[in-house]
Each structure stands twice: as structure tokens, then as C-alpha cells.
Amino acid sequence: MKSSKGRTTLEVGADGVAIITIINPPVNSLSFDVLNSLKDSCEQALGRDDVKAIVVTGAQGKFSGGFDISAFGKIQDKSVTAPKPGFVSLEILSDVLAAGKKPFVAAIDGLALGGGLEVALACHARISTPNAQLGLPELQLGVIPGFGGTQALPRLVGIAKALEMMLTSKPVKGEEALSLCLVDALASPNELVSTARRWALDILERKRPWVITYYKTDKLEPLGEVREMLKFARDQVRKRAPNLKHPLVLIDVIEGGVISGARAGLLKEAEAFQGLVESDTCRSLVHIFFAQRGTTKVPRVTDVGLKPRKIKKVAVLGGGLMGSGIATALILSNYPVILKEVNDMFLQSGIGRVKANLQSRVKKGKMSQEKFEKALSLLKGAVDYENFRDVDMVIEAVIENVSLKQQIFSDLEKFCPSHCILASNTSTIDLDLIGEKTRSQDRIIGAHFFSPAHVMPLLEIVRTQKTSPQVIIDLLDVGKKIKKTPVMVGNCTGFAVNRMFFPYTQAAFLLVERGAAIYQIDRVITKFGMPMGPFRLCDLVGFGVAIATGGQFVLNFPERTYKTMVIPLMQEDKRAGESTRRGFYAYDEKRKASPDPEIKKYIDKAREISGVTIDPKLTKLSDKDIVEMIFFPVVNEACRVLAEGIAVKASDLDISAVMGMGFPPYRVQLWNRQSPAYKANTDLLLAVS
Ligand SMILES: C[C@H](O)CC(=O)SCCNC(=O)CCNC(=O)[C@H](O)C(C)(C)COP(=O)(O)OP(=O)(O)OC[C@H]1O[C@@H](n2cnc3c(N)ncnc32)[C@H](O)[C@@H]1OP(=O)(O)O
């Protein structure tokens, strides 16, 4: 017998109010089983003589996290048949709930997201707790709201706010929802259902309005204004996300409903939703949703019954760019931190950097002055190890120097308690080497942050052969608590992200020295969706860093390292990237980059020194050729990282590419599926090398 995935229950109280509860842990997602059961429960409640009014709620303090996202994959691979377009929005929510002859009230605690909020919008009133999260985040998954949200939300909060909520995918809290008229009243979690019960009876007794959301028009702005707003929104979308179609589809669907009425809008929405579910964008973004949550599931580590230990205090060694960013990330998540430097002057600079990081959040309105003071009070400075007796974790972030790090780790072994986790933020040095002079190899681990560490979402957790699973579990937990996506990798040069990044710039140099146009490469790669092309990236990180990391790759992977002469030649002329205002681009005082005709001189010279000639084929590459020739070596390297066991699973590398390299998440699945096609192009690349 097929096991069902979630259900609803129906319970009728002595007051004649039926409570329909959505039950599908952990977030009460709306699987097809839940939706069918919801329809049955609603029809039963409407048909029963002992039921006067109905409250819809979710079990365990969560209304619903929306449509069951795992069903997208099943629809795409045809292992389930999707119901006909409009089955949920028209046949359940509009025709059963909204058109019901008894009042429906939604009692919302925890979260009402996506389809969850759409169920609530179909009810005749909504009561929520002050902290509940209400939103329509479907765009993040490559689709639009498909259970009526595109029509109902604008009718409750107006077009401008509805557009903002849907285009940004950001939820609002109960308090704001009340001020927007998205909910009708607030109640504490304890009083939520009783308040909703009373509200439903009040509607029946005509003491409160009986509102069918889809018929409301009073919040819709006049048509001329709506058209202006939609035009502005379309322009913004085209500018900010030129490769994405679904935000434009959303705007068309909203417009359709405003012009032709909600019922026509619901139909249009249902058809558009069905088309988008099949798109590569949706496949990719759904894959990324689960891949991101999968990074903390590590076989033989997270499935052996270990629980994370409580980390009460952390020490960060080094107050430079990385150390201060790491300290900022920790205090922002309420970890008391000791920031250690070698002397008072360096310490004050480090503390100053942390302060500046926090102040910039205050300036951007992301943080209150009160939170600023509180976060800063968690930071203590030190110039020795005296206060390290009670730290539970140390993160070393000093310069990349093996003997210095070895010394630090042996000092740490002496001063820190024996349970203390000893982490290094190194991006290039072998962790076994760092811990060589200690007897604590089981608690040595890599915590590789990306700069700026308090902003970038990825954390590479590097385990050695000896790192204990408990230490990995602890760092995974800290990673999640400081709002990073932790990805566990093995110990090797460059770990996952830098190993994948390396061929990205290598291929670009190889192509340019053989005739490809330098700025065309950056333009095409940016158009593809990367935050910047390989040459602009070299300028940003600076040639010093590029040469230092490049040296590691030459040492460790000599058979596949391309030694370009362009960078050393430019360095001789004191061009070292953005920091010197001259690299592959010239930079004005506002750091705006412009192509520099002088670059040709360095490329010609590099060709001459290396004895390389121009290949006419490479002077007229199409955009597609360029994208493939830059990225197929990246994919190849990712395959090696997986084959060597450095990454636990392929989806971890997808997340590393998206969060560490800025690879466009909406393209991941297409690239995974295309892999057989890349051989020909890789051969092309090999043929010219
Ligand atoms: C037709 C409709 O318009 C279309 C839709 O409704 S599309 C769905 C719209 N809803 C969403 O996008 C919400 C997606 N979920 C989230 O943002 C977050 O999971 C959340 C805010 C609900 C909870 O966050 P958090 O507490 O950090 O827990 P999180 O780890 O993300 O999720 C807990 C578990 O629930 C699962 N989950 C969350 N939302 C889910 C959903 N809508 N469907 C299926 N599973 C879901 C996660 O995969 C995770 O599973 P795991 O424990 O096996 O890894």
C-alpha cells in the first residue's frame, strides 16, 4: 500500500467551529496528499450540520511552508502526474474555501510561505502571531505563486507591496502583515486558535466582514498607476536579472488579473505555473534548495548519533581582513570572542575593522545601534594566551606561513583546554603540516571562510584523515549558527572552491595568449551570469594573491597548470590589479573599471616570450564557445575533486560553485545534464594548448 505524505485532520468543537489542521512535518508542506485531504476536510466541514464555521491551521506551531518542493522533481521526471492546471487554485481554494457558504479563518503561527500563505489568502480572514513569517518566495525556486497568490496578494496589500514581496521573495512578520491588512488581527500563540474560532463565528453573525479576497478591488491602485508600476518593475527585472524569464511572467500574470479579473488571472497563473515547473531554471533552483540543505548531511559523521557540543567562547587569531571578518560573523551570532593579535597596535586595528564592519550594517539600516553595542560588547582583545583557558574553539587567521602556523598550533595546545577545537582559516597550506608539531591532530580542522567573511555565505570545513567526527559536527553547527552554508571537504591544495576557480582563470589566459579577445571573454562570462569575468576577478584579488595561489597549483598539479607570462610582465610595470588602479583594466578614482588599450602590449610580449602564435579559430569564437571553453575545465576539475573523495557528493560542489564562485544557480542543472557534450570542446581546448 502506498504510504501517504501528510494529511489534514478535522475536529469539531462544541461551539460549532471545525478545526482543520495541516499535518506534514517538519514544515507542514502541501504534498498532493495534503491538498487532497484539505479538499476533503473542507467539503466535509461545509457539508456537516454541526459545523457553523471553519478554522484552518497547521500542526506544531507552523501553518505551512508551502507546496511540497520535492514534488517538483517528481513532476519534472514524470514519476507523478501533476493535476490539471488550476486544480488547487480554482477547484479547491477558490471554489471550495473562498466560495464556501461557511466562513473560513486561517490561524497562522510560525510560517505561512508560498502555497501555505495562498491557502490562508483564500480564507475569509487571517489571524496570525506577531512573529509568524508570511511570504510568497516562489521566485527563488524558478516558478511563480501557483495557488492563487499572484491574484490574492495584490488585492489585499496593493500592487506595489505585492510586487515587492514576490520579486524579493522576502517574507513579512505578523506585525507588518497587520499594518498591510494582510492579516486581520494578531494573537499570541496560546490564544491563536481561540481568537480565530471567535472571529469565524463573528463573521457568521455578521459582526465582522465576510471578505472573498479574489473579489476585492479597493486596494488595487488605478489602472494607469498599475501600468506604470508594472513597467517600472519590468525594467528593473530586465536590468537586475536579464537571464531570468519567470519574474517577467509573474508581472504579466498580475497584469492579466488586474485587467480581466481574478478568475481569468487565476487561469493565467495556473497555465504559466505549469510551464515554469518544466523549465531549466526551476530544475536548477529546486536542486539548489535541497543541495544547500544537504551539505550538513555527511555520511558516517552526521548519521552516527553524535550531537554538537555547546561552543560558549571562541578565540580568533589575527585581526587582519579575514580574522576581523570572522570575529564579526561570530559576535553577530552572539558568540563571545577573544581577538588576539601580536601587539597592541595591531590589536587596535583589528578591533577597528570589526567596528567598521558593524557600523556599515548600522549605516545600511540592517542593524540597530542597540544591537551594535551588544555585538561589540562580546568582543575582547588580547595580545597573549592568558584568557585562552576556557575557550571552546580557536580559529587561526594569520598570514600563510607554515612555520608561524606550526608555532601557533603548538602554543594553542599548551594554553587551550584539551577539548578545544583548533581550526585554521588557511586556504593553501596542508593542515597536516600545520598540526605536525602537536599531538592534537584529531581536533585540528580547516574553517575556510571567503572574504569578506562576515558577508560571504560559504564556509569550507576541511577535515584531515585524523579529524574526529565530533569536531566536524561541532563546526558544522557553529557554521549554521553564524548563518553560513558549511560544506565539508577533504584536505588538498585549494580544497573545493579554489580548485574549481583555478582552471577558470587558466583557460582565460590560454585563450587570450592564442588570439581570443580579452574583454570579450569578460563580457560574455558576465552575461552568462558570473559576477565578473576572469580578468576582472584577477584585478580584484590582486596579482600578488593570484601569483601566490598560482604557485601552489604549479607545485601540486604541474601537468595541468598553464604558466602565463602576462601577469609577471604587467607586475614589472607596477600593474597589480585594482589596488594599484591598473591591472587588466584601468580604474578611476571611484574604482570604475574601463578597458585599457595598453594591455595589447603585454599580451604581444607574452606571446613572443612563450613562442605562442595566434590561432585564427580563436580570434572569432562565439559566445557559446567562450562559455564552454572557460567552464568545461572547471567542470573537469570538479569531477576530479569528486573522484578523489575531496568532496562528499556532487551537490556539495554545486553549492560551492554557486556560493564560493558566484556561478549562476539557475544554470546548475542544465550544466550537470550537459556534461557529455563538453568532451568535444575540452578536446578543442587541448588541441590548441
Ligand atoms: C504553488 C505554490 O505557489 C508553490 C510553492 O508553494 S513553492 C514552496 C514555497 N515555499 C518555500 O519556498 C519555503 C521553502 N522553505 C524554507 O524557506 C525553509 O525551509 C523554512 C523557512 C520553511 C524553514 O527553514 P529552517 O527552519 O531553516 O529549516 P530547513 O532546514 O530549511 O527545512 C527543514 C526541512 O524541511 C524541508 N522543507 C522546507 N520547506 C519545504 C517545502 N516547502 N517542501 C518540502 N520540504 C520542505 C527542508 O528540505 C528540510 O528538510 P531536511 O530536514 O530533510 O533537510
The ligand as an SDF file (V2000), in Angstrom:
LIG
                    3D

 54 56  0  0  0  0  0  0  0  0999 V2000
    2.1970   26.5090   -5.8470 C   0  0  0  0  0  0  0  0  0  0  0  0
    2.9610   27.2390   -4.8190 C   0  0  0  0  0  0  0  0  0  0  0  0
    2.7870   28.6160   -5.0170 O   0  0  0  0  0  0  0  0  0  0  0  0
    4.3900   26.8560   -4.9120 C   0  0  0  0  0  0  0  0  0  0  0  0
    5.0630   26.7970   -3.5870 C   0  0  0  0  0  0  0  0  0  0  0  0
    4.4790   26.8790   -2.5350 O   0  0  0  0  0  0  0  0  0  0  0  0
    6.7210   26.5510   -3.6700 S   0  0  0  0  0  0  0  0  0  0  0  0
    7.2320   26.4670   -1.9770 C   0  0  0  0  0  0  0  0  0  0  0  0
    7.2760   27.7990   -1.3420 C   0  0  0  0  0  0  0  0  0  0  0  0
    7.8540   27.6810   -0.0340 N   0  0  0  0  0  0  0  0  0  0  0  0
    9.1460   27.9160    0.1430 C   0  0  0  0  0  0  0  0  0  0  0  0
    9.8830   28.2970   -0.7400 O   0  0  0  0  0  0  0  0  0  0  0  0
    9.6660   27.7040    1.5430 C   0  0  0  0  0  0  0  0  0  0  0  0
   10.8760   26.8180    1.4830 C   0  0  0  0  0  0  0  0  0  0  0  0
   11.3800   26.5230    2.7980 N   0  0  0  0  0  0  0  0  0  0  0  0
   12.1180   27.4100    3.5030 C   0  0  0  0  0  0  0  0  0  0  0  0
   12.3430   28.5470    3.1120 O   0  0  0  0  0  0  0  0  0  0  0  0
   12.6590   26.9480    4.8230 C   0  0  0  0  0  0  0  0  0  0  0  0
   12.8140   25.5510    4.7360 O   0  0  0  0  0  0  0  0  0  0  0  0
   11.7450   27.2740    6.0070 C   0  0  0  0  0  0  0  0  0  0  0  0
   11.7540   28.7850    6.2370 C   0  0  0  0  0  0  0  0  0  0  0  0
   10.3530   26.7810    5.7760 C   0  0  0  0  0  0  0  0  0  0  0  0
   12.2820   26.5550    7.2690 C   0  0  0  0  0  0  0  0  0  0  0  0
   13.6370   26.8910    7.4390 O   0  0  0  0  0  0  0  0  0  0  0  0
   14.5220   26.1230    8.5430 P   0  0  0  0  0  0  0  0  0  0  0  0
   13.8040   26.1120    9.8310 O   0  0  0  0  0  0  0  0  0  0  0  0
   15.8820   26.7370    8.4820 O   0  0  0  0  0  0  0  0  0  0  0  0
   14.6090   24.6100    8.0960 O   0  0  0  0  0  0  0  0  0  0  0  0
   15.1440   23.9650    6.7530 P   0  0  0  0  0  0  0  0  0  0  0  0
   16.3610   23.1820    7.0760 O   0  0  0  0  0  0  0  0  0  0  0  0
   15.2030   24.9360    5.6270 O   0  0  0  0  0  0  0  0  0  0  0  0
   13.9360   22.9790    6.4110 O   0  0  0  0  0  0  0  0  0  0  0  0
   13.6230   21.8810    7.2750 C   0  0  0  0  0  0  0  0  0  0  0  0
   13.3020   20.6980    6.4170 C   0  0  0  0  0  0  0  0  0  0  0  0
   12.0670   20.9510    5.7510 O   0  0  0  0  0  0  0  0  0  0  0  0
   12.2130   20.7590    4.3470 C   0  0  0  0  0  0  0  0  0  0  0  0
   11.3530   21.7340    3.6750 N   0  0  0  0  0  0  0  0  0  0  0  0
   11.2150   23.0510    3.9470 C   0  0  0  0  0  0  0  0  0  0  0  0
   10.2740   23.5930    3.1540 N   0  0  0  0  0  0  0  0  0  0  0  0
    9.8100   22.5990    2.3700 C   0  0  0  0  0  0  0  0  0  0  0  0
    8.8180   22.5340    1.3540 C   0  0  0  0  0  0  0  0  0  0  0  0
    8.0860   23.6060    1.0090 N   0  0  0  0  0  0  0  0  0  0  0  0
    8.6250   21.3540    0.7520 N   0  0  0  0  0  0  0  0  0  0  0  0
    9.3240   20.2600    1.1110 C   0  0  0  0  0  0  0  0  0  0  0  0
   10.2680   20.2550    2.0900 N   0  0  0  0  0  0  0  0  0  0  0  0
   10.4940   21.4180    2.6990 C   0  0  0  0  0  0  0  0  0  0  0  0
   13.6890   21.0160    4.0800 C   0  0  0  0  0  0  0  0  0  0  0  0
   14.1030   20.3860    2.8900 O   0  0  0  0  0  0  0  0  0  0  0  0
   14.3350   20.4240    5.3230 C   0  0  0  0  0  0  0  0  0  0  0  0
   14.3820   19.0380    5.1260 O   0  0  0  0  0  0  0  0  0  0  0  0
   15.5910   18.1910    5.7760 P   0  0  0  0  0  0  0  0  0  0  0  0
   15.4820   18.4000    7.2550 O   0  0  0  0  0  0  0  0  0  0  0  0
   15.3210   16.8090    5.3250 O   0  0  0  0  0  0  0  0  0  0  0  0
   16.8550   18.7730    5.2100 O   0  0  0  0  0  0  0  0  0  0  0  0
  1  2  1  0
  2  3  1  0
  2  4  1  0
  4  5  1  0
  5  6  2  0
  5  7  1  0
  7  8  1  0
  8  9  1  0
  9 10  1  0
 10 11  1  0
 11 12  2  0
 11 13  1  0
 13 14  1  0
 14 15  1  0
 15 16  1  0
 16 17  2  0
 16 18  1  0
 18 19  1  0
 18 20  1  0
 20 21  1  0
 20 22  1  0
 20 23  1  0
 23 24  1  0
 24 25  1  0
 25 26  2  0
 25 27  1  0
 25 28  1  0
 28 29  1  0
 29 30  2  0
 29 31  1  0
 29 32  1  0
 32 33  1  0
 33 34  1  0
 34 35  1  0
 34 49  1  0
 35 36  1  0
 36 37  1  0
 36 47  1  0
 37 38  1  0
 37 46  1  0
 38 39  2  0
 39 40  1  0
 40 41  1  0
 40 46  2  0
 41 42  1  0
 41 43  2  0
 43 44  1  0
 44 45  2  0
 45 46  1  0
 47 48  1  0
 47 49  1  0
 49 50  1  0
 50 51  1  0
 51 52  2  0
 51 53  1  0
 51 54  1  0
M  END
$$$$
